[in-house]
């Protein structure tokens, strides 16, 4: 019996910026990239909508999200774990 292997899925770590929706959180991911010419580090943020089944996240929490099949029009990520609670 051959067991099917899942493909590698992307994981990101970010901060929850919104939890107003039911079972959905908004996660902001901060990236720091070096500018190719000037050498300065430039910050850029991107927002992702993630599925939070138990509605356990609050704004300011540090979370890990994982790529998954589309859950709705905007949601393509799901909550894996809460790394740090907001203070």
C-alpha positions as CSV (number, residue, x, y, z in Angstrom):
1,X,0.0,0.0,0.0
2,X,1.5,3.3,-1.1
3,X,0.9,6.3,1.1
4,X,0.4,9.6,-0.7
5,X,2.9,12.3,0.3
6,X,1.6,15.9,0.7
7,X,3.4,18.7,-1.0
8,X,5.4,21.2,0.9
9,X,3.2,24.1,2.1
10,X,4.3,27.6,2.7
11,X,4.3,28.9,6.3
12,X,4.5,32.5,7.5
13,X,4.9,34.1,10.9
14,X,3.1,37.4,11.4
15,X,1.0,39.7,13.7
16,X,-2.8,39.6,13.9
17,X,-4.2,43.0,12.9
18,X,-7.9,42.2,12.8
19,X,-10.3,39.6,14.2
20,X,-13.6,41.3,13.6
21,X,-14.9,38.6,11.2
22,X,-16.3,35.2,12.3
23,X,-13.6,32.5,12.1
24,X,-11.3,34.8,10.1
25,X,-8.2,36.8,11.1
26,X,-6.1,39.3,9.2
27,X,-2.4,38.7,9.6
28,X,0.3,41.2,8.6
29,X,3.6,39.8,7.5
30,X,6.6,42.1,7.6
31,X,9.5,41.6,5.2
32,X,12.8,43.4,5.2
33,X,14.7,43.3,1.9
34,X,17.9,44.9,1.0
35,X,17.6,47.5,-1.8
36,X,19.7,46.3,-4.8
37,X,21.4,49.6,-5.5
38,X,21.4,51.6,-2.3
39,X,21.9,48.7,0.2
40,X,19.3,50.1,2.6
41,X,16.9,47.7,4.1
42,X,13.3,48.4,3.0
43,X,10.3,47.2,5.0
44,X,7.2,45.9,3.3
45,X,4.1,44.5,4.7
46,X,1.5,42.2,3.2
47,X,-1.9,41.2,4.6
48,X,-3.3,37.7,4.5
49,X,-6.7,36.4,5.5
50,X,-6.5,33.2,7.6
51,X,-9.0,30.7,8.9
52,X,-9.3,30.6,12.7
53,X,-11.7,27.7,13.5
54,X,-12.0,28.4,17.3
55,X,-12.0,32.2,17.2
56,X,-9.1,32.2,19.7
57,X,-6.8,34.9,18.3
58,X,-6.8,38.5,19.4
59,X,-5.2,41.6,17.8
60,X,-1.5,41.8,18.5
61,X,-0.9,38.0,18.8
62,X,2.1,36.5,17.0
63,X,0.9,33.5,14.9
64,X,2.0,31.0,12.4
65,X,-0.2,30.4,9.3
66,X,0.0,27.8,6.6
67,X,-1.1,27.8,3.0
68,X,-4.2,25.7,2.3
69,X,-6.9,25.2,-0.3
70,X,-9.2,28.2,-0.8
71,X,-11.8,28.4,2.0
72,X,-13.6,31.4,0.6
73,X,-13.1,34.2,-1.9
74,X,-10.2,35.8,0.1
75,X,-9.0,33.0,2.5
76,X,-6.2,30.8,1.3
77,X,-4.4,30.4,4.7
78,X,-5.2,28.7,8.0
79,X,-4.0,29.2,11.6
80,X,-1.5,26.6,12.7
81,X,-0.5,28.0,16.2
82,X,-0.4,31.0,18.4
83,X,3.3,31.7,19.1
84,X,2.9,34.6,21.5
85,X,-0.1,36.3,23.1
86,X,-0.6,40.1,23.0
87,X,0.3,41.9,26.2
